[in-house]
Amino acid sequence: MLAVGASLDYIRAYNVRQKMQSDLDAALIAAVKQINTADTDSLKQKVADWFNSQSESSYSVGNIEIDTTNHKITATASGVVPTTLMKIADIGNVPVMVASSVKGPSTSYLNVYIVIDKSPSMLLAATSAGQQTMYNGIGCQFACHTGDAHTVGGTKYANNYAYSVAKGIKLRADVAVDAVSEVIDMIDNADSTHERIRVGLYSLGDTTTEVLAPTFETASARKRLSDDSYGLTSATSTTYTFFDVALSALQQKVGTGGDGSSSAKPLKLVLLLTDGVQSKREWVTDGVKWSGSTITTAGPSWNKVAPFNPDWCAYLKNQSNTMAVLYTEYLPITTDWGYNNTVGSTMASASWHSTWGGTMDSGVSTSITRRDYIPYALADCASSKSLFISASSSTDIVSGLSALFTQYLASVRLTQ
């Protein structure tokens, strides 16, 4: 009877201990988010109040240590579990004790790699009014750097981009710069002494180009972000978008993430801002034959224009890096034959697996358009669903990138 009683009572004690551990972890996680703004006594009281609101009244928080220098909170909790059959042996209760420690990434050393898609589709006018002005003037909503010259109202424009500049039309590429600028402001606020968080800037097209290696100097980041000569503004764009090549190249530049315990071992966050399409203009236009306004011969490479394969993000995620993805929604242009036969066509017609090695999410039909599958692919690229955001308007793009950065900083890492 003692053996049976001991097993039952210790199982009860074990379950109580597990619950107590969970409650203490939650209490410390709630408190650590205020470690930069609250005094030590207030933080200790917050831990105690949170724990007591979750646990049995007979359990109590013991020693609480607040390490503001290393932004770390450590605490213990203890209590007793009354026995049942073990009372036969004059054992009235089983003592239990747990310990926990938390530290937030926002207070650890961190490298932030901001990667901006520079494909021509990012030259879409950012607002409905801007898109309408572009279409009314030159018959296209995109401010491409290549293409025919236009004469509108007696004025000649070298290309679509020249027209957009003359009309003061803001493009999605410009909004992307605004979004990154907002994140740099947040880095200044999170690390006002510029000792813990570095920021790096990268452009993505046929490969990944490092515009600025990770630095504590946010002033340098702002300069390169806004200066046309560094290639991040709408003044330039790439011709191709090859994620398989670009993300592999980015892997080499980012390297392996650390635990954030020192400047030499920083946590690493990749913020990717993209429309998610593997593309090359020649894949749309080459080999197409027409009879009047009817296509008589399909483009042999139409299947290649498709959502990128999220498996390519494993290049970075497998090196202990965190991937956060902002999807700047690809505009459906159903009046354009190129769109209808590529991004607007089905995933089945893309032969996605044989072309790019992609495996579609279970439960999603291959009859879905390639455009509509993009958010599935980008969500699978992110390290978690909470680190993926889809944005359509210019306001959503700016707030979305900031939200992703905030989401990451708000997370915490249990250290004990």
VOFI-883110 format. One line per field, with one value per residue (C-alpha): residue number from 0; residue in one letter; chain; x, y, z. Coordinates in nm, 2 decimals. Layout:
VOFI-883110
n: c(NUM	...)
res: c(A	...)
chain: c(A	...)
u: c(X	...)
v: c(Y	...)
w: c(Z	...)
This chain:
VOFI-883110
n: c(0	1	2	3	4	5	6	7	8	9	10	11	12	13	14	15	16	17	18	19	20	21	22	23	24	25	26	27	28	29	30	31	32	33	34	35	36	37	38	39	40	41	42	43	44	45	46	47	48	49	50	51	52	53	54	55	56	57	58	59	60	61	62	63	64	65	66	67	68	69	70	71	72	73	74	75	76	77	78	79	80	81	82	83	84	85	86	87	88	89	90	91	92	93	94	95	96	97	98	99	100	101	102	103	104	105	106	107	108	109	110	111	112	113	114	115	116	117	118	119	120	121	122	123	124	125	126	127	128	129	130	131	132	133	134	135	136	137	138	139	140	141	142	143	144	145	146	147	148	149	150	151	152	153	154	155	156	157	158	159	160	161	162	163	164	165	166	167	168	169	170	171	172	173	174	175	176	177	178	179	180	181	182	183	184	185	186	187	188	189	190	191	192	193	194	195	196	197	198	199	200	201	202	203	204	205	206	207	208	209	210	211	212	213	214	215	216	217	218	219	220	221	222	223	224	225	226	227	228	229	230	231	232	233	234	235	236	237	238	239	240	241	242	243	244	245	246	247	248	249	250	251	252	253	254	255	256	257	258	259	260	261	262	263	264	265	266	267	268	269	270	271	272	273	274	275	276	277	278	279	280	281	282	283	284	285	286	287	288	289	290	291	292	293	294	295	296	297	298	299	300	301	302	303	304	305	306	307	308	309	310	311	312	313	314	315	316	317	318	319	320	321	322	323	324	325	326	327	328	329	330	331	332	333	334	335	336	337	338	339	340	341	342	343	344	345	346	347	348	349	350	351	352	353	354	355	356	357	358	359	360	361	362	363	364	365	366	367	368	369	370	371	372	373	374	375	376	377	378	379	380	381	382	383	384	385	386	387	388	389	390	391	392	393	394	395	396	397	398	399	400	401	402	403	404	405	406	407	408	409	410	411	412	413	414	415)
res: c(M	L	A	V	G	A	S	L	D	Y	I	R	A	Y	N	V	R	Q	K	M	Q	S	D	L	D	A	A	L	I	A	A	V	K	Q	I	N	T	A	D	T	D	S	L	K	Q	K	V	A	D	W	F	N	S	Q	S	E	S	S	Y	S	V	G	N	I	E	I	D	T	T	N	H	K	I	T	A	T	A	S	G	V	V	P	T	T	L	M	K	I	A	D	I	G	N	V	P	V	M	V	A	S	S	V	K	G	P	S	T	S	Y	L	N	V	Y	I	V	I	D	K	S	P	S	M	L	L	A	A	T	S	A	G	Q	Q	T	M	Y	N	G	I	G	C	Q	F	A	C	H	T	G	D	A	H	T	V	G	G	T	K	Y	A	N	N	Y	A	Y	S	V	A	K	G	I	K	L	R	A	D	V	A	V	D	A	V	S	E	V	I	D	M	I	D	N	A	D	S	T	H	E	R	I	R	V	G	L	Y	S	L	G	D	T	T	T	E	V	L	A	P	T	F	E	T	A	S	A	R	K	R	L	S	D	D	S	Y	G	L	T	S	A	T	S	T	T	Y	T	F	F	D	V	A	L	S	A	L	Q	Q	K	V	G	T	G	G	D	G	S	S	S	A	K	P	L	K	L	V	L	L	L	T	D	G	V	Q	S	K	R	E	W	V	T	D	G	V	K	W	S	G	S	T	I	T	T	A	G	P	S	W	N	K	V	A	P	F	N	P	D	W	C	A	Y	L	K	N	Q	S	N	T	M	A	V	L	Y	T	E	Y	L	P	I	T	T	D	W	G	Y	N	N	T	V	G	S	T	M	A	S	A	S	W	H	S	T	W	G	G	T	M	D	S	G	V	S	T	S	I	T	R	R	D	Y	I	P	Y	A	L	A	D	C	A	S	S	K	S	L	F	I	S	A	S	S	S	T	D	I	V	S	G	L	S	A	L	F	T	Q	Y	L	A	S	V	R	L	T	Q)
chain: c(A	A	A	A	A	A	A	A	A	A	A	A	A	A	A	A	A	A	A	A	A	A	A	A	A	A	A	A	A	A	A	A	A	A	A	A	A	A	A	A	A	A	A	A	A	A	A	A	A	A	A	A	A	A	A	A	A	A	A	A	A	A	A	A	A	A	A	A	A	A	A	A	A	A	A	A	A	A	A	A	A	A	A	A	A	A	A	A	A	A	A	A	A	A	A	A	A	A	A	A	A	A	A	A	A	A	A	A	A	A	A	A	A	A	A	A	A	A	A	A	A	A	A	A	A	A	A	A	A	A	A	A	A	A	A	A	A	A	A	A	A	A	A	A	A	A	A	A	A	A	A	A	A	A	A	A	A	A	A	A	A	A	A	A	A	A	A	A	A	A	A	A	A	A	A	A	A	A	A	A	A	A	A	A	A	A	A	A	A	A	A	A	A	A	A	A	A	A	A	A	A	A	A	A	A	A	A	A	A	A	A	A	A	A	A	A	A	A	A	A	A	A	A	A	A	A	A	A	A	A	A	A	A	A	A	A	A	A	A	A	A	A	A	A	A	A	A	A	A	A	A	A	A	A	A	A	A	A	A	A	A	A	A	A	A	A	A	A	A	A	A	A	A	A	A	A	A	A	A	A	A	A	A	A	A	A	A	A	A	A	A	A	A	A	A	A	A	A	A	A	A	A	A	A	A	A	A	A	A	A	A	A	A	A	A	A	A	A	A	A	A	A	A	A	A	A	A	A	A	A	A	A	A	A	A	A	A	A	A	A	A	A	A	A	A	A	A	A	A	A	A	A	A	A	A	A	A	A	A	A	A	A	A	A	A	A	A	A	A	A	A	A	A	A	A	A	A	A	A	A	A	A	A	A	A	A	A	A	A	A	A	A	A	A	A	A	A	A	A	A	A	A	A	A	A	A	A	A	A	A	A	A	A	A	A	A)
u: c(0.00	0.29	0.44	0.11	0.05	0.39	0.35	0.01	0.12	0.44	0.25	0.02	0.32	0.49	0.18	0.16	0.53	0.47	0.18	0.39	0.68	0.44	0.29	0.63	0.76	0.45	0.50	0.86	0.77	0.51	0.76	1.07	0.89	0.90	1.26	1.37	1.08	0.99	1.20	1.32	1.05	0.78	0.91	0.93	0.57	0.46	0.62	0.45	0.11	0.11	0.22	-0.03	-0.32	-0.24	-0.15	-0.30	-0.29	-0.07	0.21	0.44	0.71	1.05	1.36	1.33	1.65	1.64	1.96	1.90	2.25	2.19	1.82	1.74	1.49	1.54	1.29	1.20	0.86	0.77	0.48	0.36	0.13	-0.08	-0.05	-0.32	-0.21	0.14	-0.01	0.00	0.38	0.33	0.42	0.17	0.30	0.55	0.75	0.79	1.01	1.08	1.31	1.29	1.49	1.40	1.58	1.44	1.59	1.52	1.78	2.02	2.28	2.10	2.18	1.89	1.92	1.67	1.62	1.43	1.29	1.41	1.20	1.01	0.68	0.79	0.76	0.38	0.22	0.16	-0.20	-0.51	-0.50	-0.14	-0.22	-0.51	-0.29	-0.03	-0.29	-0.47	-0.14	0.06	-0.17	0.04	0.03	0.40	0.69	0.93	1.28	1.28	1.03	0.90	0.91	0.58	0.44	0.16	0.01	0.29	0.56	0.79	0.90	1.19	1.00	0.73	0.95	1.03	0.65	0.59	0.86	0.73	0.38	0.51	0.36	0.49	0.58	0.58	0.96	0.94	0.70	0.95	1.21	0.96	0.89	1.26	1.32	1.05	1.22	1.55	1.37	1.25	1.61	1.72	1.45	1.52	1.90	1.95	2.32	2.38	2.56	2.34	2.15	2.32	2.13	2.23	2.07	2.04	1.88	1.74	1.71	1.91	2.13	2.16	2.37	2.50	2.43	2.55	2.70	2.55	2.64	2.55	2.56	2.19	2.28	2.48	2.18	1.95	2.20	2.23	1.86	1.77	2.06	1.97	2.33	2.31	2.03	1.75	1.52	1.28	1.54	1.67	1.53	1.66	1.56	1.52	1.42	1.59	1.52	1.71	2.03	1.96	1.87	2.17	2.39	2.22	2.30	2.67	2.64	2.43	2.61	2.50	2.30	2.42	2.24	2.26	2.49	2.76	2.85	3.03	2.73	2.43	2.08	2.01	1.68	1.61	1.33	1.23	1.01	0.89	0.61	0.74	0.75	1.03	1.05	1.23	1.06	1.19	1.00	0.68	0.76	1.00	0.86	0.51	0.36	0.06	-0.21	-0.36	-0.47	-0.47	-0.18	-0.11	0.20	0.24	0.55	0.77	0.88	0.54	0.56	0.87	0.70	0.57	0.58	0.92	0.99	0.99	1.23	1.50	1.44	1.59	1.93	1.89	1.66	1.89	2.16	1.97	1.84	1.49	1.30	1.02	0.84	0.63	0.43	0.36	0.06	0.11	-0.14	-0.38	-0.38	-0.64	-0.64	-0.27	-0.21	0.13	-0.02	-0.31	-0.07	0.18	0.10	-0.27	-0.27	-0.29	-0.03	-0.09	0.02	0.34	0.45	0.58	0.74	0.92	1.01	1.13	1.10	0.81	0.56	0.22	0.05	-0.19	-0.55	-0.47	-0.59	-0.35	-0.63	-0.54	-0.38	0.00	-0.08	-0.32	-0.06	0.21	0.10	0.11	0.46	0.58	0.41	0.60	0.92	0.88	1.01	0.65	0.31	0.32	0.62	0.44	0.22	0.04	0.00	-0.17	-0.18	0.12	0.01	-0.01	0.33	0.49	0.30	0.35	0.73	0.73	0.48	0.71	1.00	0.79	0.66	1.02	1.14	0.84	0.92	1.14	1.38	1.36	1.72	1.66)
v: c(0.00	0.24	0.17	0.23	0.54	0.68	0.64	0.81	1.10	1.16	1.17	1.43	1.62	1.60	1.74	2.02	2.10	2.11	2.35	2.56	2.58	2.69	2.96	3.09	3.10	3.30	3.54	3.61	3.65	3.91	4.10	4.09	4.30	4.60	4.55	4.87	5.08	4.96	4.98	4.66	4.66	4.70	4.41	4.19	4.28	4.21	3.86	3.78	3.92	3.73	3.40	3.43	3.50	3.18	2.94	2.78	3.01	2.76	2.81	3.12	3.29	3.28	3.47	3.70	3.85	4.13	4.18	4.50	4.51	4.18	4.24	3.91	3.80	3.49	3.35	3.05	2.92	2.66	2.48	2.15	1.89	1.71	1.33	1.07	0.71	0.81	0.94	0.58	0.63	0.96	1.16	1.44	1.63	1.64	1.97	2.10	2.38	2.53	2.79	2.99	3.26	3.47	3.72	3.91	3.93	4.30	4.32	4.07	4.14	4.13	4.17	4.28	4.20	4.40	4.26	4.46	4.30	4.51	4.35	4.56	4.47	4.68	4.99	4.97	5.30	5.28	5.42	5.37	5.73	5.69	5.38	5.55	5.85	5.61	5.41	5.72	5.88	5.59	5.28	5.11	5.12	5.03	5.28	5.06	5.19	5.00	5.02	5.27	5.65	5.83	6.16	6.29	6.63	6.73	6.63	6.34	6.10	5.86	5.57	5.49	5.58	5.93	5.99	5.88	6.11	6.41	6.35	6.30	5.95	5.74	5.38	5.07	5.08	5.42	5.28	5.00	5.26	5.43	5.10	5.03	5.38	5.32	5.00	5.19	5.44	5.15	5.02	5.36	5.35	4.99	5.05	5.42	5.37	5.18	4.90	4.59	4.60	4.62	4.68	4.57	4.66	4.43	4.44	4.12	4.05	3.81	3.77	3.95	4.26	4.39	4.76	4.80	4.53	4.52	4.83	5.01	5.34	5.39	5.72	5.54	5.31	5.60	5.76	5.45	5.38	5.72	5.78	5.67	5.57	5.28	5.11	5.07	5.35	5.34	5.50	5.15	4.81	4.46	4.28	3.94	3.79	3.46	3.36	3.04	3.22	3.53	3.35	3.12	3.43	3.59	3.28	3.34	3.71	3.64	3.33	3.14	3.30	3.30	3.31	3.68	3.66	3.87	4.10	3.81	3.58	3.79	3.67	3.72	3.84	3.85	4.09	4.01	4.25	4.10	4.01	3.66	3.59	3.40	3.59	3.71	3.93	3.71	3.41	3.60	3.74	3.50	3.25	3.39	3.42	3.62	3.63	3.98	4.00	3.62	3.42	3.12	2.99	2.99	3.10	2.80	2.95	3.06	2.78	2.94	3.25	3.13	3.17	3.11	2.78	2.84	2.56	2.81	2.99	2.69	2.82	3.07	2.91	2.60	2.83	2.94	3.26	3.39	3.47	3.73	3.81	4.10	4.02	4.33	4.18	4.12	4.33	4.12	4.28	4.07	4.29	4.20	3.89	3.84	3.83	3.60	3.34	3.34	3.47	3.47	3.11	2.80	2.64	2.32	2.49	2.61	2.25	2.39	2.08	1.98	2.34	2.47	2.17	2.32	2.11	2.27	2.29	2.00	2.09	2.36	2.28	2.30	2.50	2.80	3.08	3.13	3.48	3.34	3.08	3.34	3.41	3.03	3.02	3.33	3.22	2.89	3.08	3.27	3.10	3.11	3.21	3.51	3.64	3.67	3.96	4.04	4.41	4.57	4.94	5.18	5.23	4.86	4.80	5.06	4.94	4.57	4.58	4.76	4.50	4.22	4.38	4.45	4.09	3.96	4.20	4.12	3.75	3.62	3.34	3.11	3.07	2.82)
w: c(0.00	0.07	-0.27	-0.45	-0.23	-0.30	-0.68	-0.68	-0.45	-0.64	-0.97	-0.82	-0.69	-1.04	-1.21	-0.96	-1.02	-1.40	-1.35	-1.11	-1.36	-1.63	-1.41	-1.30	-1.66	-1.76	-1.47	-1.57	-1.94	-1.85	-1.63	-1.85	-2.12	-1.88	-1.76	-1.93	-1.81	-1.45	-1.13	-0.95	-0.68	-0.94	-1.14	-0.84	-0.74	-1.10	-1.09	-0.76	-0.86	-1.19	-1.03	-0.75	-0.99	-1.18	-0.90	-0.59	-0.28	-0.10	-0.34	-0.32	-0.51	-0.33	-0.42	-0.72	-0.88	-1.13	-1.34	-1.52	-1.66	-1.85	-1.87	-1.70	-1.43	-1.22	-0.96	-0.76	-0.63	-0.38	-0.21	-0.07	-0.21	0.06	0.04	0.05	0.11	0.22	0.54	0.66	0.68	0.86	0.54	0.52	0.22	-0.06	-0.10	-0.46	-0.59	-0.94	-1.08	-1.40	-1.58	-1.88	-2.10	-2.40	-2.75	-2.74	-2.47	-2.63	-2.90	-3.23	-3.60	-3.82	-4.20	-4.40	-4.75	-5.01	-5.33	-5.62	-5.89	-6.15	-5.99	-5.69	-5.92	-5.90	-5.81	-5.43	-5.43	-5.63	-5.74	-5.85	-6.04	-6.22	-6.31	-6.45	-6.65	-6.78	-6.89	-7.04	-7.01	-6.74	-6.36	-6.33	-6.35	-6.54	-6.62	-6.95	-7.23	-7.48	-7.45	-7.41	-7.52	-7.30	-7.34	-7.57	-7.32	-7.40	-7.12	-7.17	-7.00	-6.74	-6.45	-6.59	-6.62	-6.25	-6.13	-6.33	-6.19	-5.83	-5.80	-5.51	-5.59	-5.38	-5.39	-5.22	-4.96	-4.90	-4.81	-4.58	-4.41	-4.35	-4.23	-3.97	-3.85	-3.82	-3.59	-3.38	-3.36	-3.23	-2.96	-2.86	-2.84	-2.77	-2.69	-3.01	-2.84	-2.90	-3.23	-3.57	-3.89	-4.24	-4.58	-4.88	-5.22	-5.38	-5.75	-5.97	-5.65	-5.32	-5.30	-4.96	-4.95	-4.59	-4.37	-4.02	-3.82	-3.50	-3.71	-3.80	-3.95	-4.21	-4.28	-4.33	-4.58	-4.79	-4.77	-4.92	-5.16	-5.52	-5.58	-5.34	-5.53	-5.27	-5.39	-5.68	-5.91	-5.99	-6.02	-6.12	-6.44	-6.28	-5.94	-5.87	-5.51	-5.53	-5.62	-5.40	-5.08	-5.12	-5.16	-4.86	-4.65	-4.71	-4.60	-4.29	-4.15	-3.84	-3.57	-3.21	-2.87	-2.83	-2.52	-2.67	-2.96	-3.12	-3.09	-3.19	-3.26	-3.63	-3.77	-4.15	-4.25	-4.61	-4.80	-5.13	-5.36	-5.38	-5.75	-5.92	-6.25	-6.56	-6.83	-7.11	-6.96	-7.04	-7.38	-7.55	-7.81	-7.81	-8.15	-8.25	-8.52	-8.48	-8.11	-8.07	-7.93	-8.16	-7.99	-7.61	-7.44	-7.37	-7.03	-6.89	-6.63	-6.48	-6.36	-6.02	-5.64	-5.51	-5.33	-4.95	-4.91	-5.02	-4.69	-4.52	-4.63	-4.35	-4.10	-4.08	-3.95	-3.64	-3.81	-3.77	-4.09	-4.09	-4.42	-4.53	-4.85	-5.06	-5.24	-5.61	-5.81	-6.03	-6.38	-6.56	-6.87	-6.94	-7.14	-6.98	-6.63	-6.73	-6.88	-6.59	-6.24	-6.32	-6.44	-6.22	-6.00	-6.20	-6.52	-6.35	-6.29	-5.96	-5.83	-6.15	-6.23	-5.89	-5.65	-5.46	-5.27	-5.22	-4.88	-4.82	-4.88	-5.14	-5.49	-5.78	-5.96	-5.74	-5.93	-5.88	-5.75	-5.49	-5.38	-5.31	-4.95	-4.87	-5.00	-4.81	-4.49	-4.52	-4.56	-4.23	-3.91	-3.77	-3.89	-3.66	-3.85	-4.18	-4.27	-4.60	-4.69	-4.99	-4.92	-4.86	-4.50	-4.44	-4.59	-4.35	-4.04	-4.14	-4.14	-3.81	-3.67	-3.77	-3.59	-3.28	-3.28	-3.28	-3.00	-2.79	-2.79	-2.51	-2.46	-2.15	-2.03	-1.74)
